[in-house]
């Protein structure tokens, strides 16, 4: 057996490294999957909402909503810039 032979410490270290990598992959894999799912969902929601609004209302209403969302983000940007200066 390689694990019990003299001088087989290198083989055991390589196997342990592979086992550790597999364990980390099993733990982090679902987290990465959840993050990617959220990114895909975020990319999907915007066009669906815009299309739905265009179906039910006029393009002007969509532009007003987009402007309101943009204005709602202004305080967040100023807070972030203030935090970066501090």
C-alpha positions in Angstrom: 0.0 0.0 0.0 1.3 3.4 -0.9 0.0 5.0 2.4 2.0 2.6 4.6 5.2 2.3 2.5 8.3 4.1 3.7 8.7 7.5 2.1 5.0 7.6 1.2 4.3 10.9 3.1 4.3 12.8 -0.2 1.5 10.6 -1.6 -0.5 11.0 1.6 -0.1 14.8 1.4 -1.3 14.8 -2.2 -4.3 12.7 -1.3 -5.1 14.9 1.7 -4.9 18.0 -0.5 -7.3 16.5 -3.0 -9.7 15.4 -0.3 -9.6 18.9 1.2 -10.3 20.5 -2.2 -13.3 18.2 -2.7 -14.7 19.0 0.7 -14.3 22.8 0.2 -15.9 22.4 -3.3 -18.9 20.7 -1.7 -19.3 23.4 0.9 -18.7 26.4 -1.4 -20.5 25.0 -4.5 -24.0 25.6 -3.3 -23.1 29.1 -2.2 -21.7 29.9 -5.7 -24.8 28.4 -7.2 -27.0 30.6 -5.1 -25.0 33.7 -6.1 -25.2 32.9 -9.8 -28.9 32.2 -9.5 -29.5 35.6 -8.0 -27.4 37.2 -10.7 -29.4 35.5 -13.4 -32.7 36.3 -11.7 -31.7 40.0 -11.4 -30.9 40.1 -15.1 -34.3 38.5 -15.8 -36.5 40.7 -13.6 -35.7 44.1 -15.2 -36.7 43.2 -18.8 -39.8 41.4 -17.6 -40.9 44.4 -15.5 -40.2 46.8 -18.4 -42.1 44.7 -20.9 -45.0 44.3 -18.5 -45.2 48.0 -17.9 -45.0 48.7 -21.7 -47.9 46.3 -22.2 -50.1 47.9 -19.5 -49.1 51.5 -19.6 -47.6 54.1 -22.0 -43.8 54.4 -22.6 -44.0 57.7 -20.6 -45.0 55.8 -17.5 -42.0 53.5 -17.9 -39.7 56.4 -18.3 -41.1 58.1 -15.2 -40.6 54.8 -13.2 -37.1 54.5 -14.4 -36.4 58.1 -13.5 -37.8 57.5 -10.0 -35.6 54.4 -9.5 -32.6 56.4 -10.6 -33.4 59.3 -8.2 -33.9 56.7 -5.4 -30.4 55.5 -6.0 -28.8 59.0 -5.5 -28.8 58.9 -1.7 -27.1 55.4 -1.8 -24.4 56.7 -4.1 -23.7 59.8 -1.9 -23.5 57.6 1.2 -21.1 55.3 -0.6 -18.9 58.2 -1.7 -19.0 59.7 1.8 -17.9 56.4 3.3 -15.0 56.1 0.8 -13.7 59.5 1.8 -13.8 58.7 5.5 
